[in-house]
């Protein structure tokens, strides 16, 4: 999906991955996201590289910014551009558990 929200890290529209449990989506006014960036850096614990595919809708290699999670109102959510592949979602899950020390 794309999201536009004012802030130091999310001031321009950018792709982001929903990282909130599905059960909270219908009745909660906001959503937690993990943004992506096209600026690639060598930081494998907090930046996971995702290659563009028809399924995920990315246009160029990007990185999930594990260290830049943010919450926005549902109204800030734009169009869905794609879905991360299962392997990328599993890697994101592991990285989030490490970043948030969830076990």
N, C-alpha and C positions, 0 to 999 in steps of 0.2 A: 504494500500500500504506500501511498505517499502521504506526507503530513507537512503542514506548515504551521509553525507556532513561534511566537516571539521568544527569544532567549539567546544566550551566548552560543549554544551549540546547535540550535535548531531554527534559526531565524529565516532560513530559506527553505523552500519545499525540497524535501529529500525523501528517498525511500526509507522505510522502517519496517521492522518485523514486530508483530504483536507478541508480547511476552507475558500476557496476563491470562489467567485461567478462563476458559470459555464460559464457565458458569457465572462469571461476574459481568459479562458483556451486555446482557440485556437490561439489567436494572441498575447499572452503575453509570454515573455521568461522565466518567473519564476512563482513559485506557493507558496502559503502560507499554512503552515501545522501546525497541533497541534500534537506533539509527544506523544507516549505512553511509559510507563515504567512498568516494573515488580516489581519495588520497591514500595510497598504500604505504604503510610503515612496517618495520620489523618489530612487532610486539605480539608474538603468538598467543600469549595468555589473555590479552585483552582486545586483540584485533584478529578476527577470523576472516580469512579471505574466501570470497564466494565468486566463482566464475559465472559469467552470464549464460543463461540457458533459455530456451523458449518457455519453460515452466516458471522460472522465477522472474522473468520480465526485465532483468537488468540489462543495460546496454553496454556495460564495460565491467572489467574486474573491479570488485568492491570489497570493502571490509566491514563486518559487523563491529560496531564500537561498543563492546561489552561494558566499558567503563563510562559510558555516556547515556545510560538509561534515563528516560524521562517520561512524564505523564502529561497528557493533553486532554482537553475536553473532546468528547466524541465529535463535536462540530468541526474540529480541526482536521479530521481525517478525510483524506481525499480518496481517489480511486484506487482500487486494488489492481496492482500491476502484475502480480504473480504470487507463487507459493514456493517457499524454500523446499528443496528436496529433503527426504527423510534423513539422509546422512548429515546434511548441513544443520538440520534442526536438532539432531542428536548432539552434534558438536557444540551448538549454541547452548543447549541444556547443560552440558558439562561445564562449559565456560562460565555460565551464570551461577551454577552451584559453587564454583571456585571463587568467583568474584564476590558473591554474597555470603560465602562460608556457610552454605546450606548442607554440607556433607558430602 
